[in-house]
């Protein structure tokens, strides 16, 4: 597969590659289900402080990639290492932010309780309160701008406020790598920007590697160092300017694709929205489909 490494960067996008130490390395990684190959021969190094967007059509294997890194799915071939060691399930140095999902009404959980699950949710039963634990939760609430509603029931908060809490929960284990699985889904434009900027701020402050799965790169376009684009069992890696080009995506999909840049946004026209090959007339602000 083709991997790109040099091109002029878009305004706001770093022009030089990340130079931090490697936190995640995939070598010759392949994932297949029966006769279907999601991707193969994937070589990817994520460095400390690097922000990589993972985009592509429905069913292209974006979420499956995160499951591999979380130790929930085995590779069909190749290796994946985190901090120089083979991936193990439940590693607290890998933070995970899921898709936004509103808490059910009446759930007796405060904002600080949700964040606190990141400190002890892996244990059996509920931990006893302690001054140190309360202090740590307060720190995390402050880090994600949620101090004002720390004692408020989660079910009464907006989707954007709840997603801030999930960022705080993901930071509780002092991670070196942050995996984000469509964290902006169902959020309005204001909260998409706010949550994106929060993740980017924490990435810079903590020198985190970030893998950010998204169907729309525009909210994070000026934050991204590189793009991993998955499609039809193939992939491309490079800066947004290297990958999000008409000729590159047309070659990747094996069919005509138009990439239009207007007013600082990227529009992809003609990309399949699913693994079954259906096409949109215009992808609007999206870049290839929903999460897989």
C-alpha angles and dihedrals in degrees: 000000000000120000121188124210111170138046140115111287127233118252109285094018116109110252095205126066121255111271100193122117117281113264098173130028129182116186123189088339118180132175123192135170110200108307093344121096116201093186137333138194092023114172112183133160119190113197131202109277094016122131114206122181116210112205139163145113127310110286095019093122104257097134090037088059090056090048090055091052091047090053093245096113129040121226117243089219139354131034139279122200131185117201089347096307133095114271116266127191117255097023104166092204087072110075120203129202112189130203114290110269121172117236115244117260113266097022103150095226126119124210091253090051091056092050090045091059086072088064099046111359090111092064128088111261128352120308122238114257115261135179091238092052093047090050092051092049089050089053092051093047089051092048092058096039095250102118093109093063100032093121096040122109110262092225091063094055127094122254091256093050091049090050090054087057091052089054088053090048090052090052094052094090093054090245128202092199128040120202115198117191108196092313092172097053113131093004120127119245095264093053092042088060094042094051092043091052091047092054091046091048092052091045090057096040094049099031091238128172108231131202107188117190111201142153091211119047095184098090090055101029094112092048100049123104096184141002127222106200116193122194137153096346092310135092146197127207127195146091116316090258091052097048107029095069131119096240094045097051092041089056092044094052095035091230137079112289126175122209114198124189116200132160092349094308133110121226121188116201123198100012116144111255094206144018088265092069101245112157132215120220090225126003093210107205094342128104105214115323147305130310120295 
